[in-house]
Amino acid sequence: MSTPFLLLLFAAFTVALLHAILPDHWMPIALLARTQGWPLRRSLRVAAWAGFGHIGGSLLLGGVLMLLGLGLEQNFARFAHYQDQILGTILILTGLGLGIWQLLRGPHAHPHPHPHPHPHPHPHPHPHP
């Protein structure tokens, strides 16, 4: 193996490691596992599937962008101008889709207890002597 290839491999591993240890990648799964009382085996299985989905989605998006880039070599400046709008629109549409999905799912099936008492909707008359 050549030195540039090994350096590239090392750089890719370092970026992947630093990317994976960011709390926004593992914290949601850890919190979900804790609140749902999942055993370690299920937590690791969910984390693995989420990781495979993240990697697969990134590879797919990278491939699409690479194919788009090959067709836009001559017009790269024009494409770069719209890149922020395209990616921002994708993020907004994803957020809207997730929000609509959450609304359509309806309320939670479990109660949320409150530490304070709620007043009764009707008065209770108390006779006074």
N, C-alpha and C positions, 0 to 999 in steps of 0.2 A: 504494500500500500504506500502511496505517495504521501509526502509530508503535507501538501495542501489538503488532501482528502482527510487525513487524520485531524488536521486543525479544524476543518469544516465540521467533521463529526463531533469533535469536542465542543465546538461552539454551539452546535445544535443541541447537544445533550445539556449543556449549561443553561441555555435559554429555556429548554423544556423543563428542566428542574426548577428554575426560578419562577417560571410561569405556573407550574403545578403547586408550588407551596404558597401561592397567594391565597389569603383566606376566602376570597369570593369563589374559589374553586372547590374547597373542601368543607367550608363551614356550613353551607346549606345542608349537605348530606349528613354531617355530624349532628346538627341541630334536629333534623328530621328523625334521625335514628334515635336520638335521646328522647325526644318528645313522644315518639311512637313506641318506645321500648323495644326496638329491634335488637336481636342478638348480633354479635360481632360478625358472624358469617353472612347474615343478610345485609348488613351495612357495607361490608366489603364487596358483595355481589352488586349492590346498587351503585356503589362508587365505580366499580369496574365497568358496568354498562354505561354509566354517565361518561366515563373517560373514553370509552370506545366511540360513543356518539359524538363527543366533542372532537376527537381526532378525525373521525370519518367526515364530519361536517366541515372541518377545517380543510381537509384534503380535497373534498368536493368543491368547496368554494375557491380554493387555490387553483384547482384545475380549470374551473370556469373562468376565473380571472386571467389565467395564463392563456387560454384560448381566445378570450376577448382581446388580450394584449397583442397576440400575434396578428389579429386582424386590424388592430388600430395603431400599428407602429408609425404610420405616416401621420396619423391624426392624434398622437399622444397628448399634445398640449391641450387640445379640445376635450379629450376624455378626462385628463387630470383636472380640468376645470369643473367638471360635473361629478367627480368622484365623491366629494363630500356630500353633495345632495343625494346621490344614489345610495350611499351607505347610510346616511341619516334617514332616508325614507324607508329603507329596509328595517332599521332599528325601530322606527316609529310604528310601522305596520306590524312588526313582531310584538311590540308592547300592546298595541290595540287588540291584536288577535288573542293574546294571553288574557287581557282584561275581559274581553267578550266571553271567552271560554269560561273564566271564573264566574262571571255573572250568570251564564246559562246553567252552570252546575248547581246553583242555588245555595241556600245557607248550609252551614255545617250540620252534621247529623248529631253532634254531641253538644250538651249544654256548656255554657261558660259561666261558672259561679262567680258572683261578685262578693267582695268582702264587706260591703255595706248593705243595710236593709233597704228595701224599696217600700215606699208608702202604699197603703191599700188604695184602690181606686174609689172606694166609697167610705163615707164617714161612719164611725162607730159611736153612737150616742151613749154617754155615760150618765146615769141619773145621779144627781147631787142631792144630799139631804137638806 
